[in-house]
């Protein structure tokens, strides 16, 4: 051990001496180099010490600035390389989700070409040319025999150099170059951005030929490619276009559906219905035409007519002769089916949102709604607005008059009622980012030039601009609904004023008939609320930012509203001076809620009660705890918060002391069925009532949750509120029960009566009885009925009817038949005798 210890000390000393010697030598060498460099003028640069630049400890600000100032050495520059075949495959097969997009892209390119000519013609009219060349239009021709689809536009066309540079270079946008060239003061509304839309044609085509003629080139050229890495350009020996472009697609075998006229019409109307320029489709129709009958055909027709006359027969000969004479006088003709080809205008609708709202009539708004939604009815209302500032867009929104039958079944599905356009080209109608889900019933269009699109122009990218548009559109939509509600309220006020004036001059019978007519006529907002009221209630749950606005749109029936439904604003305006809360109760229907024991005290005090009869109301009211500073109180819960004076409080204390024996007895008998037994603040006429606790589900909420098909009830047991059993201290039945318990005369009859009262109160409150309570309740009702009918409870059952066997029945029938025969023969024998 000692040997190892001293050996380690020696090794440490030797290592330290070696390091010290090396350090000294290094420092000595650096000093010599420094002196030599300082004395020699020929050396351009001093040899740096290996310690130079070494930083120990924290770096100073000066050092940081010095480090930032150091320039990186300039490296050799290279350009990215691409495999053209793979790049084309990505663009064709991965960029677009639907094959039908190709037609939208081609029409958009044609629209841009026509817009360029229109813009250039503003300063030089000779650009347009003469005759058919001057017509700014597009044409589509589908040739089923050749399996080709041809699109012709009278746009600016392309020269040979343009075909090579723009179609031969991927992502080279001619539209973008045109905009850059005329960026100063140019009012150009062009669509193209990315320069890859043209290549979507290879989704459906094996090969593409582009025939084009530009005013800048004397010759007409053809660009042709089959989606490989090569293309060819040659002079066009075919028909002279004058100016413009003709694109001929040779379709794939699995894409021949795009040669059908109806399919093409549907795509044009879906994506390009509002393009500025007319789009014509070459259609084929069969029409009937009357032509003179030739001699050979005439004899054949006469023979056919003779055969028909022989078959019919029975006709008057004179009428036939007269008819034949008249036919002989007229030239004989026949109907022949004829195939007619014609150019049909497909996009006859105009982009109404681009016009000034003051210049548009209601009839134009109606027709635009019908063409947009394919709904033949009228919209309930609409709003037309444009937004400026951080983001610019124009929009027209409509509220339909009737809700679709499956509207509420598809609440969580993506709605396609709102169509997004960019420069009048439909991008998509399958998104829910611009309007919240609860406004999915609104139909309309949104057109913006600044929306963030991906290259395929099929999807929106999530960013700040999209959120800004969504907020503005939501507010405009809610303002449109609010204007309906305000108009409804204004009409009611005017009707009341008119009724007061008419009552001074007319009889009461006329007034009643007019009032009935007015009640029968529903206002626009009443129609809206019946169709889409549940959507507004869902908005209260989902949209916390607009909860105040949505709360003003709610409509409910109340104990004083009669057949009408009123708003919360009207309820607050009708409140008594000493009323501080808004009272409501939820249930199946208004009639049953009016008879509920929970609202007896409120009705006795003439306090208005809101009746919530929709299943969604239970969810809504959880998010709407107050309105305009007034708390919403559920009348079916314990602790009805009413204004009480000193007398009421003293009276309540005395009742508690007086009925303490019955309260304690009821707690003992009911056990865990109830949480609390107390003197009621709700009751006036009924003896007892069962209420919900302040927290947990009400009776209506329990029904809603149990009706959920896929809900796991075991997970929500803790939400089932404890029941409160309250007694009416003024009811004779309660007073008698209390006296029996107080005097010590409580027996099985007393317990039975108390339990019967409890079970009946549970049913009356809307709760569902447990299986045990249901059997108990059934037995109690049976005993009551038996007592009423003076039938002993343990009475024996009557014996069953005896049913004879089938053989015995047949024998009896045969015997009866024989007896009948013998009785019939008996009188005949007597006569013979």
Secondary structure as UniProt FT lines:
FT   HELIX           2..39
FT   TURN            50..53
FT   HELIX           61..69
FT   HELIX           84..93
FT   TURN            99..100
FT   HELIX           101..121
FT   TURN            122..123
FT   HELIX           125..127
FT   HELIX           131..134
FT   STRAND          137..143
FT   TURN            144..147
FT   STRAND          148..153
FT   HELIX           160..162
FT   HELIX           163..167
FT   TURN            170..171
FT   HELIX           174..181
FT   TURN            184..185
FT   HELIX           197..203
FT   STRAND          205..213
FT   TURN            215..216
FT   STRAND          221..225
FT   STRAND          231..235
FT   STRAND          244..251
FT   HELIX           253..259
FT   HELIX           261..271
FT   TURN            273..274
FT   STRAND          278..292
FT   HELIX           295..312
FT   HELIX           317..329
FT   STRAND          333..345
FT   HELIX           352..354
FT   HELIX           357..359
FT   HELIX           362..373
FT   STRAND          379..387
FT   STRAND          393..400
FT   TURN            405..412
FT   STRAND          418..422
FT   TURN            423..424
FT   STRAND          425..428
FT   HELIX           437..439
FT   TURN            440..441
FT   STRAND          443..448
FT   TURN            455..456
FT   HELIX           464..505
FT   HELIX           508..520
FT   HELIX           524..542
FT   TURN            545..546
FT   HELIX           547..551
FT   TURN            552..553
FT   STRAND          556..558
FT   TURN            562..563
FT   HELIX           568..574
FT   TURN            577..578
FT   STRAND          581..586
FT   HELIX           590..594
FT   HELIX           597..599
FT   HELIX           600..604
FT   TURN            605..606
FT   STRAND          609..612
FT   TURN            615..616
FT   HELIX           617..623
FT   STRAND          626..627
FT   TURN            628..629
FT   STRAND          630..634
FT   TURN            635..636
FT   HELIX           646..658
FT   HELIX           660..670
FT   HELIX           671..673
FT   STRAND          676..679
FT   STRAND          688..692
FT   HELIX           699..706
FT   TURN            709..710
FT   HELIX           713..719
FT   STRAND          723..727
FT   TURN            729..730
FT   HELIX           732..742
FT   TURN            743..744
FT   HELIX           748..765
FT   HELIX           771..788
FT   TURN            789..790
FT   TURN            793..794
FT   HELIX           806..832
//
